[in-house]
Amino acid sequence: MSFFTYDEIDELGEGLIRQYLGPNAERARRVDIEGLVRNYLKLPLLYCSFAEHYMAKIGFIADGFTPLHIVENGKPTERVFAKETIVIENCLRQKHESGRRRFTISHESAHYVMDRTVQYASFHREFDRERVYSLEDFSGLFSFEETLIDQMGAALLIRSNLTADMKHCRGYAKISSAAVILRHSRRSI
Ligand SMILES: [Zn+2]
């Protein structure tokens, strides 16, 4: 994956959204992230119940060979999805999960935007302070690459007029737009 600065990522994300929205780009404040994934990026987007042992993992982008453990008809099943398929945990379809659902979809699509080759499958997980993590889990959760992916996910989700406000806040608080969104992801983004 190529590495960019936060500002470059914001610019790339905004450029992509402008192309997707076309003539509506000036007026639209809220990005239809599912529409962007399905109609513009042309990626399959599915909802499944993830198997219990995935715990905090709520999103997945397939590399075409890594199996995903899901529950189908009440039974645990291993399923290999076609490369670039985005799979989202089914419980995020609930209305009150709209913020987490949108952020998870944008995070997974950001993996594709930042690295079109999708060489390896990747999960989106949330930090759960009650849980004991392995070293591997920690490195996945807090890797520099995942931080950049989160930043692109945020750029795909909200318009630059809003990110400008966030940049203003960020100047004082030294936090990324993604962090602001993550903090507010239980509300409606
Ligand atoms: Zn990720």
Residues whose N, C-alpha, C, O or C-beta is under 5 A from the ligand:
A	BS01	ZN	S122 F123 H124 E146 I149
